[in-house]
Amino acid sequence: MRVLVIGGTGQLARALALARAEDSELTFLGRDACDLADPRGIVSALAQHRPDVVVNAAAYTAVDRAETEHALAFRINATAVGAIARACAANGAALVHASTDYVFDGASPRPYRETDPTGPLNTYGASKLAGEQAAWEGCARTVILRTSWVVSPWGRNFLNTMLKLATTRPRIQVVADQTGKPTSALDLAGACLAAARAAAGQPAAARVWGLYHYAGADVCTWADFAEAILTASNLRFGSPLPVVERVGTDAYPTAARRPANSALDCGKFETAFGHRCIPWRAATDAILTQIAAEAAEQDGAAP
């Protein structure tokens, strides 16, 4: 199975590079080879590589900055997705596209199902929702995976922010009235590959195509997640263990509104692909293990 990954340095792309499978040949297109802000290059990239499946792992993810960069967010998260989808259709490739929990308004008292109405509260969520529609319109052979609260050993994410703050602050204020499901990019990569395997070579009439939710198992608040990260890091590395002060959303104002509840019901994905969601505490431990392994590798390579 030939898989072309759009994205080279983001969390999901790096996790896909780490999760290379024997049955898959993965090629990565970073921004230098495929700039989503200029979708004209996407068609030629797909024509050159002729993949069985394209995994779109690239996106504009600066949630707060999107409120002032509306046009750029939509160009990358919607216009470019449409170009990718049309290029997939023209080249006979299936598309696996990652979307977000922020397409919902957060008013549901339970985890969101794929059939629930959407209602994004911010520009980022609106741009990703428009990207879902662009994917459907451009390519009938599409699998969309909505995910949530993605963290990894790399880059800017909540887990790495907590680890960094722990080195300088004895107390950290964290929002305790927003709930969701933390998702490791390492696990999301496995889910994308499971969907790619199921999709490769399937006709447009196959039942595999559609919208799915994939996230870490179990629901928590940001404050719950912060405490778990800091405790696990303390036990593993002996790192500082700050006190997590639980605060309300109103105590931590941001440019973009966040949904109060963005937990995703992932039962449809687990049934369709036979791929289980990983409890977020176990996923957190796996990320810390990867951080430790990469630190040891760097130490071993140092002169």
Stockholm file with secondary structure:
# STOCKHOLM 1.0

chainA/1-303         MRVLVIGGTGQLARALALARAEDSELTFLGRDACDLADPRGIVSALAQHRPDVVVNAAAYTAVDRAETEHALAFRINATAVGAIARACAANGAALVHASTDYVFDGASPRPYRETDPTGPLNTYGASKLAGEQAAWEGCARTVILRTSWVVSPWGRNFLNTMLKLATTRPRIQVVADQTGKPTSALDLAGACLAAARAAAGQPAAARVWGLYHYAGADVCTWADFAEAILTASNLRFGSPLPVVERVGTDAYPTAARRPANSALDCGKFETAFGHRCIPWRAATDAILTQIAAEAAEQDGAAP
#=GR chainA/1-303 SS CEEEEECSSSHHHHHHHHTCCTTCEEEEECTTTCCTTSTHHHHHHHHHHCCSEEEECCCCCCTTGGGTCHHHHHIIIIIHHHHHHHHHHHHTCEEEEEEEGGGSCSCCSSCBCTTSCCCCSSHHHHHHHHHHHHHHHHCSSEEEEEECSEECSSSSCHHHHHHHHHTTCSEEEEECSCEECCEEHHHHHHHHHHHHHHHTTCCTTSTTCEEEECCCBSCEEHHHHHHHHHHHHHHHHCCCCCEEEEECGGGSCCSSCCCSBCCBCCHHHHHHHCCCCCBHHHHHHHHHHHHHHHHHHHHHHCC
#=GC SS_cons         CEEEEECSSSHHHHHHHHTCCTTCEEEEECTTTCCTTSTHHHHHHHHHHCCSEEEECCCCCCTTGGGTCHHHHHIIIIIHHHHHHHHHHHHTCEEEEEEEGGGSCSCCSSCBCTTSCCCCSSHHHHHHHHHHHHHHHHCSSEEEEEECSEECSSSSCHHHHHHHHHTTCSEEEEECSCEECCEEHHHHHHHHHHHHHHHTTCCTTSTTCEEEECCCBSCEEHHHHHHHHHHHHHHHHCCCCCEEEEECGGGSCCSSCCCSBCCBCCHHHHHHHCCCCCBHHHHHHHHHHHHHHHHHHHHHHCC
//
